Amino acid sequence: MNSEQIKQQENAYLANTYSRYDVVVVSGKGVRAKGADGREYLDFTSGIGVNSLGYCDPGWVRAVSEQVALIQHTSNLFYTEPCTKAARRMIELTGLNNMFFGNSGAEANEGAIKAARKYSHRKYGESRSEIVTLEGSFHGRTMATITATGQDAFHKDYDPFLQGFSYAKMNDIADLKAKITGRTCAIMVEFVQGEGGVNPLDPEYVKEMAAICAENDILLIADEVQSGIGRTGRFMSYEYYGVTPDIVTVAKGIGGGLPIGAIVFGEKTKDTFEPGDHGSTYGGNPVACAGADYVLSRMDEDFLANVREVGEHFRERLLRTPGVAGVTGVGLMIGVELTDKKAADVVKTCVENGLFLLTAKDKLRLLPPLIITKEEADEGIDIIAAALDKKHAV
Ligand SMILES: Cc1ncc(COP(=O)(O)O)c(C=O)c1O
């Protein structure tokens, strides 16, 4: 099929849920994707935070291809090595206790919500089921996770919602305290909100929140779906805050490009799920886990230090770029506030000029592959600078 046929047939055969840029992507290597017309694009999106090692990292390709040729799937009725190896790495990297594999971020958060409710029901009775999340948060697209998501835009037309959720103002401890009741079983937060605008939580706020959780046996759930797996220059973004959540959810970057998500349980919650409580046909799929095992094998201190260093380079250069009002975020999870241009217009221009880029609310959002170099960063920032140039017609 040529590009025009792909676009036309997509409109005919796929539900109209996405507005896409006018590019048919066919291949990729490192930080560059190739379009059907042979044109190269520098990618500051990583497929929305997924391709943590870039496109087709040779070690990742080998791990996945070898596994797919060996056995592509069995089921959770049997043991498999890739699932066990990936889990062991995850537990060693987090210092948490055990984990459950699913297929996406929303699904991981669904499981975390279930586990939090079960933990509290068993200890305190079934009325203790409420979960506080934050305004501006994003936790997924399933019914439970859009309910958990603290943004009205995602709630339109889908009611009735799940009961037992309330939303506290970000970084406002008084409001958080006001939202907590005797029925609260968990607080679920992104330590760096992604879709909500690349906004990190304040350290003092997190300290108080963690203390409230510990004092009241309220579980602290960290949604690390976007911010985890090295994205911020630490393995998990909560590490910057010196707290240990009771449940951590991950997806996106852990698979390096294959669909996989996980719930990681701490000391309190490690035995909450028992056989029959939770499950997933595909969860722990050996091919996805072989990819995840390889991604996790790369997450050593040198790798993370490079994420921090290149992240700092991005920040410095972007702050010196005319049209940029501010830079938010941590490591290679970067939000760019603009002085006057509209983020969506700038992204469109950048795509036309060979750079994939994201928005988060009214900011530009950069989630480049974690292996990006300073030179590649500069190349993309030049394209952003050109799009922000007053002379440029966006
Ligand atoms: C913080 C966070 N949680 C959950 C999700 C949902 O993940 P998925 O799209 O894999 O279901 C996302 C996706 O953007 C996210 O950023």
Ligand as a Chemical Component Dictionary entry (heavy atoms), coordinates in Angstrom:
data_LIG
# 
_chem_comp.id                   LIG 
_chem_comp.type                 NON-POLYMER 
_chem_comp.pdbx_formal_charge   0 
_chem_comp.three_letter_code    LIG 
# 
loop_
_chem_comp_atom.comp_id 
_chem_comp_atom.atom_id 
_chem_comp_atom.alt_atom_id 
_chem_comp_atom.type_symbol 
_chem_comp_atom.charge 
_chem_comp_atom.model_Cartn_x 
_chem_comp_atom.model_Cartn_y 
_chem_comp_atom.model_Cartn_z 
_chem_comp_atom.pdbx_ordinal 
LIG C1 C1 C 0 0.790  8.308 34.391 1  
LIG C2 C2 C 0 0.026  7.411 33.477 2  
LIG N1 N1 N 0 -0.726 6.423 33.974 3  
LIG C3 C3 C 0 -1.409 5.575 33.196 4  
LIG C4 C4 C 0 -1.392 5.711 31.822 5  
LIG C5 C5 C 0 -2.163 4.756 30.962 6  
LIG O1 O1 O 0 -1.292 3.880 30.338 7  
LIG P1 P1 P 0 -1.774 3.003 29.078 8  
LIG O2 O2 O 0 -2.044 3.939 27.956 9  
LIG O3 O3 O 0 -0.637 2.056 28.837 10 
LIG O4 O4 O 0 -3.005 2.270 29.521 11 
LIG C6 C6 C 0 -0.629 6.738 31.236 12 
LIG C7 C7 C 0 -0.605 6.921 29.777 13 
LIG O5 O5 O 0 -0.285 7.946 29.270 14 
LIG C8 C8 C 0 0.085  7.606 32.087 15 
LIG O6 O6 O 0 0.829  8.614 31.580 16 
# 
loop_
_chem_comp_bond.comp_id 
_chem_comp_bond.atom_id_1 
_chem_comp_bond.atom_id_2 
_chem_comp_bond.value_order 
_chem_comp_bond.pdbx_ordinal 
LIG C1 C2 SING 1  
LIG C2 N1 SING 2  
LIG C2 C8 DOUB 3  
LIG N1 C3 DOUB 4  
LIG C3 C4 SING 5  
LIG C4 C5 SING 6  
LIG C4 C6 DOUB 7  
LIG C5 O1 SING 8  
LIG O1 P1 SING 9  
LIG P1 O2 DOUB 10 
LIG P1 O3 SING 11 
LIG P1 O4 SING 12 
LIG C6 C7 SING 13 
LIG C6 C8 SING 14 
LIG C7 O5 DOUB 15 
LIG C8 O6 SING 16 
# 
